[in-house]
Amino acid sequence: MSLPSLDEPTLRAMVSPAAAVAAIREAFRADGEGRTVVPAVINLPIPGTRGEFHVKTAWVAGVPFIAVKVASGFYDNPALGLPTGSGMMALFDATTGMPAGLLFDNGFLTDIRTGAAGAVAAECLARRDVDTIGVIGSGVQARHQLACLREVRSFRRIAAWSIDRPGLERYCEEMHAAYGLEAAACASAEDACRAADILVTTTPSHEPMIRAEWMKPGLHITAVGSDTPGKQELDAACLAKADIVVVDRLSQCAKFGELSSAIAAGVMREEDVRGQLGDLVAGRKAGRTRDDEITICDLTGVGFQDTAIAALDAWYRYGDSNPGPVAENHVS
């Protein structure tokens, strides 16, 4: 059997941040309306390495394909001149189950759909009048989060910190050149957090990097790094202090997201979570209602995001939903 395939350069040309945000917003809306079927994630750590594989998939009503995604993260790869993340997706016809195509994206689709999920989280939970975006990390995801966040919020400044100082300085220079933003390379994670109106954490850390006492009223945090067991970017007290905690998938976050660390510490229960992000996008639960609320969204990555981004063109041709803005449920 010969299957059609797309390579990474072709996919990069096809999938813009704006298109990714629209598709991922609709995927979360479908989930909030009960129009998805999502199996458990396969997480495969590789013993003796700082490496891991994730396998994710899902069915989304209105999307004619199902994607099965295999993504890898090998965090010592830069020393070998290789990227930390890679992967590919296989597309199947959702009606017949027949193979429909292969996407050799090298992890690009995972990266941009994660950035888009961060944007959807901010659309629901961040104040509208933001000035400074705090970024923890200086890698690929730090770039995608900022590119997608620009689709839902206007801001003029970033305050970034990373353990990789040369990488941090390159990141700040790049963000200034690309978007005309004032970009400050902070001396500490604390400085970045205290400066931020929206804070995005994008690292594979296994130790908490953000402390509750650094969180100011009105702050929104999107945490994307804790996507396998053992990872943690936020101290458990951060979730306890927040007025609103939202997750992308409760069953996942309770096992290996930031929520899992808070549950293990005894400071949160599953029932303390406001809801899943899809509930907010669909308007079934409220997001931010006051400007002084502290909000956190715990993102572990859900299979319906992969099906949505992999079938992006098909979404617009066959989808039964208009990819419009999120339900309005927060104050300006």
C-alpha positions in Angstrom: 0.0 0.0 0.0 1.3 3.4 -0.9 0.0 6.2 1.4 0.1 9.9 0.8 2.6 11.7 3.1 3.5 15.2 4.1 7.0 16.2 5.4 7.8 18.8 8.1 8.5 21.7 5.7 5.2 21.2 4.0 3.3 21.0 7.3 5.1 24.1 8.6 3.9 26.0 5.5 0.4 24.8 6.0 -0.2 25.2 9.7 0.0 28.8 11.1 -0.5 29.7 14.7 -3.8 31.3 13.9 -5.1 28.1 12.2 -3.7 26.0 15.0 -5.5 28.0 17.7 -8.8 27.9 15.8 -8.6 24.1 15.4 -7.5 23.4 18.9 -10.2 25.7 20.3 -12.8 23.7 18.4 -11.3 20.4 19.6 -11.7 21.6 23.2 -15.2 22.7 22.5 -16.0 19.3 21.1 -14.6 17.7 24.2 -16.6 20.0 26.5 -19.8 19.0 24.6 -19.0 15.3 24.9 -18.1 14.8 21.2 -14.8 13.1 21.8 -13.6 9.6 22.7 -10.1 9.6 24.3 -8.2 6.5 25.4 -5.5 6.6 28.0 -2.0 7.9 27.1 0.9 5.5 26.6 3.9 6.9 28.4 7.1 5.0 27.8 10.3 6.2 29.7 13.5 4.7 28.3 15.7 3.4 31.2 19.2 4.7 31.3 18.4 7.8 29.3 16.6 11.1 29.7 14.3 9.9 27.0 10.6 9.1 26.6 7.9 8.3 24.1 4.2 9.3 24.2 1.4 7.6 22.1 -1.9 9.5 21.9 -5.0 9.3 19.8 -8.7 10.2 19.9 -11.9 10.4 17.9 -13.5 13.8 17.4 -17.0 14.1 16.1 -17.1 16.0 12.8 -13.4 15.2 11.9 -13.2 12.6 9.2 -9.9 11.3 10.3 -8.3 9.8 13.4 -4.7 10.5 14.2 -2.4 8.2 16.1 0.6 10.2 17.3 4.0 8.9 18.4 6.2 11.6 20.0 9.6 11.4 21.6 11.5 13.6 24.0 15.2 12.9 24.4 16.6 15.8 26.5 20.3 15.1 26.0 20.0 15.3 22.2 21.3 18.8 21.8 24.8 17.6 22.8 24.5 15.3 19.8 23.4 18.1 17.5 19.8 16.7 17.4 16.5 18.3 18.5 15.0 17.2 21.8 11.7 16.3 20.3 10.6 14.3 17.3 7.7 12.1 16.1 5.2 11.3 13.4 1.4 10.8 13.0 -0.6 8.2 11.1 -4.0 9.2 9.8 -6.9 6.8 9.5 -10.3 7.2 7.9 -12.8 7.6 10.8 -15.6 5.9 8.9 -13.8 2.9 7.4 -10.6 2.6 9.6 -8.5 2.5 6.5 -5.0 4.2 6.5 -5.2 7.6 4.9 -1.8 9.2 5.2 1.4 9.7 7.1 2.6 13.0 8.6 6.4 13.1 9.1 6.3 16.2 11.2 9.3 15.5 13.5 7.2 16.8 16.4 6.2 20.1 14.8 2.4 19.3 15.0 2.7 18.4 18.7 4.7 21.5 19.4 2.2 23.9 17.7 -0.9 22.2 19.0 0.6 22.5 22.6 1.2 26.2 21.9 -2.4 26.6 20.7 -3.7 24.8 23.8 -1.8 27.4 25.9 -3.5 30.2 23.9 -7.0 28.7 24.4 -6.2 28.4 28.2 -5.2 32.0 28.3 -8.3 33.0 26.3 -10.5 31.5 29.0 -8.5 32.3 32.1 -6.2 35.3 31.7 -7.2 39.0 32.1 -7.7 40.8 28.9 -5.4 43.7 29.9 -2.1 42.0 30.1 1.2 43.7 29.5 4.0 41.2 30.4 4.2 37.5 29.6 6.5 35.5 31.8 8.2 32.5 30.2 10.1 29.7 32.0 12.3 27.9 29.5 13.9 28.9 26.2 13.3 26.0 23.9 10.9 25.2 21.0 7.8 25.2 23.2 8.7 28.6 24.6 8.6 29.9 21.1 5.3 28.2 20.1 3.5 29.4 23.3 4.4 33.0 22.5 3.5 32.8 18.8 0.1 31.3 19.6 -0.6 33.5 22.6 -0.4 36.5 20.3 -3.5 35.3 18.6 -5.7 35.8 21.7 -3.9 38.5 23.8 -2.0 41.7 23.1 1.1 42.4 25.1 4.3 44.4 24.7 6.9 42.7 26.9 8.2 39.3 27.9 10.2 38.4 31.0 11.9 35.0 30.5 14.2 32.8 32.5 15.9 29.5 31.7 18.7 27.4 33.2 20.4 27.7 29.7 21.6 31.3 29.9 23.0 31.4 26.3 19.8 29.9 25.0 17.8 32.4 27.1 19.6 35.3 25.5 19.1 33.9 22.0 15.4 33.4 22.8 14.9 37.0 23.9 16.8 38.4 20.9 14.7 36.2 18.6 11.4 37.3 20.2 12.3 40.9 20.0 13.3 40.6 16.3 10.3 38.5 15.4 7.5 40.4 17.2 9.0 43.8 18.3 8.6 42.9 21.9 10.6 44.2 24.8 12.3 41.1 26.0 14.1 40.8 29.3 16.3 37.9 30.2 15.6 37.5 34.0 18.1 36.5 36.6 15.7 34.0 38.2 12.4 32.2 37.8 11.2 34.3 40.7 11.8 37.5 38.8 10.0 36.2 35.7 7.0 35.1 37.8 6.7 38.3 39.7 6.8 40.4 36.5 4.2 38.4 34.7 0.5 38.9 34.0 0.5 35.5 32.2 3.2 33.0 33.1 3.9 30.0 30.9 6.2 27.2 32.1 7.7 25.0 29.3 10.4 22.8 30.8 10.8 19.1 31.4 11.8 19.8 35.1 11.4 17.2 37.8 11.7 19.8 40.5 9.3 22.7 41.2 10.5 25.9 39.8 7.6 28.3 40.7 6.7 29.1 44.3 3.3 30.2 45.6 4.6 33.2 47.4 5.7 34.7 44.0 2.2 34.6 42.6 0.4 38.0 42.5 -3.3 38.7 42.3 -4.6 38.5 38.7 -1.8 36.2 37.5 -2.6 33.3 35.1 -0.3 30.4 34.8 -0.3 27.9 32.0 1.9 24.9 32.9 2.8 22.6 30.0 5.9 20.7 31.0 4.5 18.1 33.4 3.3 15.6 30.8 4.7 12.3 32.2 5.0 10.9 35.7 7.7 12.5 37.8 7.8 15.9 36.1 6.8 19.0 38.1 7.2 22.8 37.4 4.9 24.3 40.1 5.2 23.8 43.8 2.0 22.1 45.0 1.2 25.1 47.1 0.7 27.1 43.9 -2.4 25.1 43.0 -3.6 25.4 46.6 -3.3 29.2 46.5 -5.0 29.6 43.1 -8.6 30.7 43.0 -9.3 28.5 39.9 -7.5 25.4 38.7 -8.4 24.0 35.3 -7.0 20.9 33.5 -7.0 19.7 30.0 -8.0 16.1 31.0 -8.7 15.3 34.7 -7.9 11.6 34.4 -4.4 12.5 33.0 -3.6 15.4 35.2 -4.5 13.5 38.3 -1.9 10.9 37.3 1.0 12.9 35.9 0.2 16.6 35.7 0.8 19.4 38.1 -2.4 18.3 39.8 -0.9 14.9 40.6 1.8 16.6 42.7 -0.8 18.7 44.6 -2.9 15.6 45.3 0.1 13.7 46.5 1.0 16.6 48.8 -2.5 16.6 50.3 -3.3 20.1 49.3 -5.9 19.4 46.5 -8.5 16.8 45.5 -9.8 16.1 42.1 -13.1 17.7 43.0 -11.3 21.0 43.8 -10.6 21.4 40.1 -13.0 23.9 38.4 -13.3 21.7 35.3 -11.7 20.6 32.1 -10.7 23.3 29.6 -13.3 22.0 27.2 -16.0 22.8 29.7 -14.9 26.5 29.7 -14.6 26.7 25.9 -18.1 25.2 25.5 -19.5 27.7 28.1 -20.6 25.0 30.5 -18.4 26.3 33.3 -17.1 29.7 34.1 -13.5 30.8 33.7 -12.1 34.0 35.2 -14.8 36.2 36.7 -12.7 38.8 38.5 -9.5 40.5 37.6 -7.8 39.7 40.9 -8.3 35.9 40.7 -5.2 33.7 40.4 -5.8 31.0 37.7 -3.8 27.9 36.7 -4.3 25.6 33.7 -2.5 22.3 33.9 -1.9 21.0 30.3 -0.7 17.4 29.8 -1.7 17.1 26.1 -4.8 15.2 25.0 -5.2 12.9 22.0 -8.1 15.0 20.5 -5.6 17.8 20.0 -3.5 15.5 17.8 -6.5 14.4 15.7 -7.6 18.0 15.3 -4.2 19.4 14.2 -3.4 16.4 12.0 -6.8 16.8 10.2 -6.6 20.6 10.1 -7.6 21.0 6.4 -10.3 18.4 6.8 -11.6 20.2 9.9 -12.6 23.2 7.8 -13.9 21.2 4.9 -16.0 18.7 6.9 -16.4 20.1 10.4 -19.9 20.9 11.7 -18.7 23.7 14.0 -17.7 27.2 13.3 -14.2 27.8 14.8 -15.2 31.1 16.4 -14.1 32.6 19.7 -14.3 31.0 23.0 -17.5 31.4 25.1 -17.4 34.7 26.9 -17.3 34.0 30.6 -14.7 36.3 32.1 -14.6 40.0 32.9 -12.6 42.5 30.9 
